[in-house]
Amino acid sequence: MEHTNLGRTGLLVSRLCLGTMNFGPETSEEDSHTIMDRALEEDINFFDTANVYGWKKGEGVTEQILGRWFAKGGGRRDKVVLATKLFGSMGDWPNENKLSALNIRRACEGSLRRMQTDYIDLYQMHHVDRDTPWEEIWQAMDLLVQQGKVLYVGSSNFAGWHIAKANEAARARNSLGLVSEQSLYNLAERSVELEVLPACRDYGVGVIPWSPLFGGLLGGVLRKAQEGRAVGEQQRKRLERYRPQVEEYEAFCDELGERPSDVALAWLLHQPGVTAPITGPRTLEQLEQSLRALEVDLDDKALERLDQIWPGPGGPAPEAYAW
């Protein structure tokens, strides 16, 4: 497993990030623990979760699963670069969501308690909060850093100008600012190439793509359908929209002799500024299969072909739409 710096920091993380969103709702606790143990065996040290995962408001089901896994000992917590997120509602009372200083403090304490740890390596804002000034957000985050409860701060689902504004506000406070951005990014959805990726590269912010297989669309969906495996409603609608491209894509993957899911992950690993795509396995087999992406070497000709099948916006703004 290759490891790389997270953005401009000295923190080393694996080129694949273990996403835990399925732990609880789709994957049993026992199987979740097995997957995490296997991830460590493969030198995957970067784990991502969120306080809302588990989808039972206020319970933090997935964080609790991680906490009980850490409690098994064996150096598990020390081996993991632990990333979690806050923003979503953890209750029905005021100030139990978004990024007020009050909720940042409460949400952090809740995550620490559930995960049975005294610090979070990467504390990410799950969405931009347009109602809270950056001075308030950074004051609260800086305090957590001073207290040793948080080491680095990241964002998720931010626009390029949000990243710029956040880091300039941090600079004014002599704070480190955002070190990572978690964005929707895959072969089929490349909007972030316009402004988010250029902003991240300029500020030294590591990019952590989520949904690298676009909900399974890039994971061999046609082949699975032919084998009689069920296709979800959202996946079915996407397939209707992208069917010609998916057919061409899967045919090209056959030419390469690689699984579509591996090619999709490998393509992201070839993109400048990308730190680690998030792979969110439901099973141990899915985790083990994703490791193949690290060995897939896409040459310039293959990358050009993928650009033809899945054209992006045309590069960064403004050249993508102007001269």
Sine and cosine of phi, psi and omega as CSV:
sin_phi,cos_phi,sin_psi,cos_psi,sin_omega,cos_omega
0.00,0.00,0.81,-0.59,0.07,-1.00
-0.99,0.14,0.59,-0.80,0.08,-1.00
-0.86,-0.50,0.51,-0.86,-0.05,-1.00
-0.61,-0.79,0.31,-0.95,0.03,-1.00
-0.94,0.33,0.64,-0.77,0.09,-1.00
-0.99,0.17,0.97,-0.23,-0.03,-1.00
0.86,0.52,-0.70,-0.71,-0.05,-1.00
-1.00,0.02,0.11,0.99,-0.04,-1.00
-1.00,0.09,0.14,-0.99,0.11,-0.99
-1.00,0.01,0.03,1.00,-0.05,-1.00
-0.97,0.25,0.81,-0.59,0.00,-1.00
-0.99,-0.13,0.79,-0.61,0.01,-1.00
-0.75,-0.66,0.40,-0.92,0.01,-1.00
-0.93,0.36,0.45,-0.89,-0.03,-1.00
-0.95,0.31,-0.21,0.98,0.19,-0.98
-0.89,-0.45,0.68,-0.73,0.02,-1.00
-0.95,-0.30,0.76,-0.65,0.01,-1.00
-0.99,0.15,0.94,-0.35,0.07,-1.00
-1.00,0.06,0.65,-0.76,-0.14,-0.99
-0.91,-0.41,0.25,0.97,-0.11,-0.99
-0.87,0.50,-0.45,0.89,-0.01,-1.00
-0.99,0.14,-0.20,0.98,-0.06,-1.00
-0.95,0.32,0.92,-0.39,-0.06,-1.00
0.91,-0.42,-0.96,0.29,-0.02,-1.00
-0.91,0.41,-0.66,0.75,-0.09,-1.00
-0.93,-0.37,-0.46,0.89,-0.11,-0.99
-0.84,-0.54,0.76,-0.66,-0.02,-1.00
-0.90,0.44,0.33,-0.95,0.01,-1.00
-0.88,0.47,-0.66,0.75,0.00,-1.00
-0.88,0.48,-0.72,0.69,0.01,-1.00
-0.93,0.38,-0.57,0.82,0.05,-1.00
-0.88,0.48,-0.69,0.73,0.02,-1.00
-0.89,0.45,-0.63,0.77,0.01,-1.00
-0.90,0.43,-0.67,0.75,0.02,-1.00
-0.89,0.46,-0.70,0.72,-0.01,-1.00
-0.91,0.41,-0.63,0.78,0.07,-1.00
-0.88,0.48,-0.68,0.73,0.00,-1.00
-0.91,0.41,-0.61,0.79,0.03,-1.00
-0.86,0.51,-0.69,0.72,0.03,-1.00
-0.90,0.44,-0.62,0.79,0.03,-1.00
-0.87,0.49,-0.51,0.86,0.00,-1.00
-1.00,-0.04,0.20,0.98,0.03,-1.00
0.92,0.39,0.38,0.93,0.18,-0.98
-0.99,0.17,0.93,-0.37,-0.08,-1.00
-0.94,-0.35,0.03,1.00,-0.12,-0.99
-0.94,-0.33,0.94,-0.35,-0.03,-1.00
-0.89,-0.45,0.70,-0.71,-0.01,-1.00
-0.86,-0.52,0.69,-0.72,0.06,-1.00
-0.56,-0.83,-0.20,-0.98,0.04,-1.00
-0.36,-0.93,0.46,-0.89,-0.05,-1.00
-0.91,0.41,-0.41,0.91,-0.01,-1.00
-1.00,0.04,-0.18,0.98,-0.04,-1.00
-0.90,0.45,0.63,-0.78,-0.14,-0.99
0.94,-0.34,-0.43,0.90,0.16,-0.99
0.86,0.51,0.50,0.87,0.20,-0.98
-0.89,-0.45,0.96,-0.28,-0.20,-0.98
-0.78,0.63,0.81,-0.59,0.08,-1.00
1.00,0.08,-0.15,0.99,-0.10,-1.00
-1.00,-0.04,-0.47,0.88,-0.03,-1.00
0.84,0.54,0.77,0.64,-0.11,-0.99
-0.83,0.56,-0.73,0.68,-0.07,-1.00
-0.93,0.37,-0.67,0.74,0.06,-1.00
-0.87,0.50,-0.60,0.80,0.04,-1.00
-0.90,0.43,-0.62,0.78,0.05,-1.00
-0.88,0.48,-0.68,0.73,0.06,-1.00
-0.89,0.46,-0.67,0.75,-0.02,-1.00
-0.87,0.50,-0.68,0.73,0.01,-1.00
-0.94,0.33,-0.47,0.88,0.09,-1.00
-0.94,0.34,-0.70,0.72,0.07,-1.00
-0.85,0.52,-0.62,0.79,-0.07,-1.00
-0.92,0.40,-0.24,0.97,0.05,-1.00
-0.94,0.35,-0.28,0.96,0.04,-1.00
0.99,0.14,-0.50,-0.86,-0.01,-1.00
0.95,0.32,0.36,0.93,0.02,-1.00
0.97,0.24,0.22,0.98,-0.07,-1.00
-0.83,0.55,-0.75,0.66,-0.06,-1.00
-0.90,0.43,-0.66,0.75,-0.05,-1.00
-0.93,0.37,-0.41,0.91,-0.02,-1.00
-0.99,0.13,-0.26,0.96,-0.13,-0.99
-0.98,-0.21,0.74,-0.67,0.26,-0.97
-1.00,0.07,0.96,-0.27,-0.19,-0.98
-1.00,-0.10,0.86,-0.51,0.03,-1.00
-0.89,-0.47,0.76,-0.65,0.13,-0.99
-0.72,-0.70,0.08,-1.00,-0.11,-0.99
-0.69,-0.72,0.44,-0.90,0.12,-0.99
-0.72,-0.69,0.45,-0.89,0.14,-0.99
0.35,-0.94,-0.76,0.65,-0.07,-1.00
-0.90,0.43,0.29,-0.96,-0.06,-1.00
-0.94,0.35,0.78,-0.62,0.10,-0.99
-0.95,-0.33,0.16,0.99,0.02,-1.00
-0.04,-1.00,0.04,-1.00,-0.05,-1.00
-0.98,-0.19,0.00,1.00,-0.01,-1.00
-1.00,0.05,0.47,-0.88,0.05,-1.00
-0.83,0.56,0.51,-0.86,0.06,-1.00
0.94,0.33,0.42,0.91,0.07,-1.00
-0.94,-0.33,0.36,0.93,0.09,-1.00
-0.44,-0.90,0.03,-1.00,0.02,-1.00
0.89,0.45,-0.43,-0.90,-0.25,-0.97
-0.82,-0.57,0.55,0.83,0.15,-0.99
-0.91,0.42,0.39,-0.92,0.05,-1.00
-0.85,0.53,-0.59,0.81,-0.01,-1.00
-0.90,0.43,-0.73,0.68,-0.03,-1.00
-0.94,0.33,-0.57,0.82,0.05,-1.00
-0.85,0.52,-0.70,0.72,0.00,-1.00
-0.91,0.42,-0.75,0.66,-0.04,-1.00
-0.91,0.41,-0.67,0.74,-0.03,-1.00
-0.90,0.44,-0.65,0.76,0.01,-1.00
-0.90,0.44,-0.72,0.70,0.01,-1.00
-0.87,0.49,-0.64,0.77,0.02,-1.00
-0.90,0.43,-0.68,0.73,0.01,-1.00
-0.91,0.42,-0.67,0.75,0.03,-1.00
-0.87,0.50,-0.67,0.74,-0.02,-1.00
-0.91,0.40,-0.73,0.68,-0.04,-1.00
-0.91,0.41,-0.61,0.79,-0.05,-1.00
-1.00,0.00,0.06,1.00,0.09,-1.00
0.80,0.61,0.75,0.66,0.02,-1.00
-0.67,-0.74,0.29,-0.96,0.01,-1.00
-0.96,-0.29,0.08,1.00,0.07,-1.00
-0.41,-0.91,0.43,-0.90,0.07,-1.00
-0.90,-0.44,0.80,-0.60,-0.04,-1.00
-0.93,0.37,-0.73,0.69,-0.05,-1.00
-0.74,-0.67,0.94,-0.35,-0.02,-1.00
-0.97,-0.22,0.90,-0.43,-0.16,-0.99
-0.93,-0.36,0.66,-0.75,0.14,-0.99
-0.99,0.13,0.88,-0.48,-0.16,-0.99
-0.94,0.33,-0.32,0.95,0.00,-1.00
-0.31,-0.95,0.33,-0.94,0.06,-1.00
-0.96,0.26,0.63,-0.77,0.05,-1.00
-0.95,-0.32,0.97,-0.25,-0.07,-1.00
-0.98,0.22,-0.12,0.99,-0.05,-1.00
-0.99,-0.16,-0.12,0.99,-0.06,-1.00
-0.89,-0.45,0.80,-0.60,-0.02,-1.00
-0.93,0.36,0.49,-0.87,-0.02,-1.00
-0.90,0.44,-0.48,0.87,0.04,-1.00
-0.87,0.49,-0.63,0.77,0.02,-1.00
-0.94,0.35,-0.70,0.72,-0.01,-1.00
-0.88,0.48,-0.74,0.67,-0.05,-1.00
-0.94,0.34,-0.54,0.84,0.07,-1.00
-0.87,0.49,-0.68,0.73,0.00,-1.00
-0.94,0.35,-0.68,0.74,0.00,-1.00
-0.92,0.39,-0.67,0.75,0.01,-1.00
-0.87,0.49,-0.60,0.80,0.02,-1.00
-0.91,0.42,-0.67,0.75,0.04,-1.00
-0.89,0.47,-0.63,0.78,0.05,-1.00
-0.91,0.42,-0.70,0.72,0.02,-1.00
-0.87,0.49,-0.56,0.83,-0.01,-1.00
-0.99,0.17,-0.12,0.99,0.00,-1.00
0.98,0.18,0.19,0.98,-0.01,-1.00
-1.00,0.08,-0.38,0.92,0.03,-1.00
-0.71,-0.70,0.66,-0.75,0.01,-1.00
-0.98,-0.18,-0.70,0.71,-0.02,-1.00
-0.72,-0.69,0.42,-0.91,0.00,-1.00
-0.87,-0.49,0.70,-0.71,0.03,-1.00
-0.74,-0.67,0.08,-1.00,0.00,-1.00
-0.80,-0.60,0.18,-0.98,0.07,-1.00
-0.49,-0.87,0.70,-0.72,0.01,-1.00
0.90,0.43,0.54,0.84,0.06,-1.00
-1.00,-0.02,0.55,-0.84,0.18,-0.98
-0.98,0.21,0.25,-0.97,-0.01,-1.00
-0.85,0.53,-0.67,0.75,-0.04,-1.00
-0.95,0.31,-0.42,0.91,0.10,-0.99
-0.91,0.41,-0.66,0.75,0.01,-1.00
-0.89,0.45,-0.68,0.73,0.02,-1.00
-0.90,0.44,-0.73,0.68,-0.04,-1.00
-0.90,0.43,-0.67,0.74,0.00,-1.00
-0.88,0.48,-0.70,0.71,-0.06,-1.00
-0.97,0.26,-0.49,0.87,0.09,-1.00
-0.94,0.33,-0.60,0.80,0.07,-1.00
-0.90,0.43,-0.61,0.79,0.04,-1.00
-0.93,0.37,-0.65,0.76,0.01,-1.00
-0.86,0.52,-0.63,0.77,0.00,-1.00
-0.90,0.43,-0.40,0.92,0.02,-1.00
-0.99,-0.14,0.09,1.00,-0.10,-1.00
0.86,0.51,0.58,0.82,0.04,-1.00
-0.98,-0.18,0.35,-0.94,-0.01,-1.00
-0.92,0.39,-0.58,0.82,0.01,-1.00
0.99,0.16,-0.26,-0.96,-0.02,-1.00
-0.94,0.35,0.71,-0.71,0.05,-1.00
-0.92,-0.40,-0.15,0.99,-0.01,-1.00
-0.46,-0.89,0.43,-0.90,0.10,-1.00
-0.70,-0.71,0.80,-0.60,0.02,-1.00
-0.98,-0.20,0.92,-0.39,-0.12,-0.99
-0.80,-0.60,0.44,-0.90,0.20,-0.98
-0.93,0.37,0.88,-0.47,-0.05,-1.00
-0.40,-0.92,0.83,-0.56,0.06,-1.00
-0.30,-0.95,0.02,-1.00,-0.04,-1.00
-0.84,0.54,-0.58,0.81,-0.07,-1.00
-1.00,0.05,-0.40,0.92,-0.03,-1.00
-0.82,-0.58,0.99,-0.16,-0.15,-0.99
-0.86,-0.51,0.40,0.92,-0.03,-1.00
-0.85,0.53,-0.52,0.85,-0.06,-1.00
-0.91,0.42,-0.25,0.97,0.02,-1.00
-0.93,0.37,-0.34,0.94,-0.01,-1.00
-0.92,0.39,-0.83,0.56,-0.11,-0.99
-0.70,-0.71,-0.51,0.86,-0.04,-1.00
-0.91,0.41,-0.77,0.63,-0.02,-1.00
-0.90,0.44,-0.69,0.72,0.07,-1.00
-0.87,0.49,-0.63,0.78,0.03,-1.00
-0.90,0.44,-0.68,0.74,0.00,-1.00
-0.90,0.45,-0.69,0.72,0.01,-1.00
-0.90,0.43,-0.63,0.78,-0.02,-1.00
-0.92,0.38,-0.61,0.79,-0.04,-1.00
-1.00,-0.06,0.01,1.00,-0.02,-1.00
0.94,0.34,0.62,0.79,0.00,-1.00
-0.98,-0.17,0.84,-0.54,0.00,-1.00
-0.95,0.32,0.65,-0.76,-0.02,-1.00
-0.98,-0.19,0.79,-0.62,-0.01,-1.00
-0.87,-0.49,1.00,-0.09,-0.06,-1.00
-0.94,0.35,0.74,-0.67,0.15,-0.99
-0.96,-0.28,0.37,-0.93,-0.10,-0.99
0.81,0.59,0.80,0.59,-0.02,-1.00
-0.90,0.44,-0.35,0.94,0.03,-1.00
-0.97,-0.24,0.15,0.99,0.04,-1.00
0.79,0.62,0.80,0.60,0.04,-1.00
0.91,0.41,0.44,0.90,0.03,-1.00
0.99,-0.14,-0.17,0.98,-0.02,-1.00
-0.86,0.51,-0.57,0.82,-0.04,-1.00
-0.99,-0.12,0.19,0.98,-0.08,-1.00
-0.97,-0.25,0.38,0.93,-0.01,-1.00
1.00,0.04,0.63,0.78,-0.11,-0.99
-0.88,0.47,-0.60,0.80,-0.01,-1.00
-0.92,0.40,-0.69,0.73,0.01,-1.00
-0.89,0.45,-0.65,0.76,0.01,-1.00
-0.91,0.41,-0.64,0.77,0.02,-1.00
-0.90,0.43,-0.63,0.77,0.03,-1.00
-0.90,0.43,-0.49,0.87,0.02,-1.00
-0.99,0.12,-0.01,1.00,0.05,-1.00
1.00,0.04,0.16,0.99,0.02,-1.00
-0.98,0.21,0.56,-0.83,-0.09,-1.00
-0.92,0.39,0.58,-0.81,0.06,-1.00
-0.87,-0.49,0.81,-0.58,-0.03,-1.00
-0.92,0.40,0.28,-0.96,-0.06,-1.00
-0.88,0.47,-0.71,0.70,0.00,-1.00
-0.90,0.45,-0.66,0.75,0.01,-1.00
-0.91,0.42,-0.62,0.79,0.01,-1.00
-0.89,0.45,-0.67,0.74,0.01,-1.00
-0.91,0.41,-0.64,0.76,0.03,-1.00
-0.91,0.41,-0.62,0.78,0.00,-1.00
-0.91,0.42,-0.61,0.79,0.06,-1.00
-0.87,0.50,-0.65,0.76,-0.04,-1.00
-0.96,0.28,-0.63,0.78,-0.15,-0.99
-0.94,-0.33,0.20,0.98,-0.15,-0.99
-0.78,0.63,-0.74,0.67,-0.01,-1.00
-0.85,0.53,-0.65,0.76,0.00,-1.00
-0.94,0.34,-0.63,0.78,0.02,-1.00
-0.90,0.44,-0.66,0.75,0.03,-1.00
-0.88,0.48,-0.69,0.72,0.00,-1.00
-0.93,0.38,-0.62,0.78,-0.02,-1.00
-0.91,0.42,-0.74,0.67,-0.04,-1.00
-0.92,0.40,-0.56,0.83,0.06,-1.00
-0.91,0.41,-0.64,0.77,0.02,-1.00
-0.92,0.39,-0.63,0.78,0.04,-1.00
-0.89,0.46,-0.59,0.80,0.08,-1.00
-0.89,0.46,-0.63,0.77,0.05,-1.00
-0.88,0.48,-0.63,0.78,0.01,-1.00
-0.96,0.26,-0.33,0.94,-0.06,-1.00
0.97,0.23,0.47,0.88,-0.04,-1.00
-0.81,-0.59,0.45,-0.89,0.09,-1.00
-0.94,0.35,0.60,-0.80,0.03,-1.00
-0.82,0.57,-0.63,0.78,0.00,-1.00
-0.89,0.46,-0.62,0.79,0.00,-1.00
-0.94,0.35,-0.63,0.78,0.02,-1.00
-0.91,0.42,-0.65,0.76,0.00,-1.00
-0.89,0.46,-0.68,0.73,0.04,-1.00
-0.93,0.37,-0.68,0.74,-0.01,-1.00
-0.89,0.46,-0.63,0.78,0.02,-1.00
-0.86,0.50,-0.68,0.73,0.02,-1.00
-0.89,0.45,-0.64,0.77,0.00,-1.00
-0.91,0.41,-0.33,0.95,0.03,-1.00
-1.00,0.03,-0.09,1.00,-0.08,-1.00
-1.00,0.04,0.75,-0.66,-0.01,-1.00
-0.86,0.51,0.72,-0.69,0.06,-1.00
1.00,-0.05,-0.25,0.97,0.00,-1.00
-0.98,0.21,0.82,-0.58,0.02,-1.00
-1.00,0.06,-0.84,0.55,-0.09,-1.00
-0.33,-0.94,0.89,-0.45,0.14,-0.99
-0.91,0.42,0.51,-0.86,0.04,-1.00
-1.00,-0.01,0.86,-0.51,0.12,-0.99
-0.97,-0.25,0.81,-0.59,-0.09,-1.00
-0.91,-0.41,0.97,0.24,-0.10,-1.00
-0.94,0.33,0.58,-0.81,0.16,-0.99
-1.00,-0.04,-0.40,0.92,-0.05,-1.00
-0.73,-0.68,0.28,-0.96,0.06,-1.00
-0.89,0.46,-0.61,0.79,0.01,-1.00
-0.87,0.50,-0.66,0.75,0.01,-1.00
-0.90,0.43,-0.64,0.77,0.05,-1.00
-0.88,0.48,-0.75,0.66,-0.05,-1.00
-0.90,0.44,-0.60,0.80,0.01,-1.00
-0.92,0.40,-0.57,0.82,-0.05,-1.00
-0.91,0.41,-0.37,0.93,-0.02,-1.00
-0.90,0.43,-0.41,0.91,-0.01,-1.00
-0.88,0.48,-0.50,0.86,-0.04,-1.00
-0.85,0.53,-0.48,0.88,-0.02,-1.00
-0.93,0.37,-0.32,0.95,-0.06,-1.00
-0.98,-0.20,-0.15,0.99,-0.04,-1.00
-0.98,0.18,0.90,-0.43,0.00,-1.00
-0.98,-0.22,0.94,-0.35,0.00,-1.00
-1.00,-0.08,0.90,-0.44,0.01,-1.00
-0.98,0.19,0.06,-1.00,-0.06,-1.00
-0.86,0.52,-0.61,0.79,-0.01,-1.00
-0.91,0.42,-0.67,0.75,0.01,-1.00
-0.92,0.39,-0.66,0.75,0.03,-1.00
-0.90,0.44,-0.63,0.78,0.04,-1.00
-0.90,0.43,-0.64,0.77,0.02,-1.00
-0.91,0.42,-0.65,0.76,0.02,-1.00
-0.91,0.41,-0.57,0.82,0.07,-1.00
-0.91,0.41,-0.54,0.84,0.03,-1.00
-0.94,0.33,-0.64,0.77,-0.01,-1.00
-0.96,0.30,-0.69,0.72,-0.04,-1.00
-0.86,-0.51,0.97,0.26,-0.04,-1.00
-0.91,0.41,0.70,-0.71,0.06,-1.00
-0.99,0.11,-0.25,-0.97,-0.03,-1.00
-0.96,0.28,-0.11,0.99,0.02,-1.00
0.96,-0.27,0.26,0.97,-0.01,-1.00
0.95,-0.32,-0.21,-0.98,-0.01,-1.00
-0.97,0.26,0.37,-0.93,0.13,-0.99
-0.96,0.28,0.50,-0.87,-0.03,1.00
-1.00,0.01,-0.09,1.00,-0.09,-1.00
-0.87,0.49,-0.42,0.91,-0.02,-1.00
-0.89,0.45,-0.43,0.90,-0.04,-1.00
-0.72,-0.69,0.00,1.00,0.03,-1.00
-0.70,-0.72,-0.11,-0.99,-0.01,-1.00
-0.99,0.11,0.00,0.00,0.00,0.00
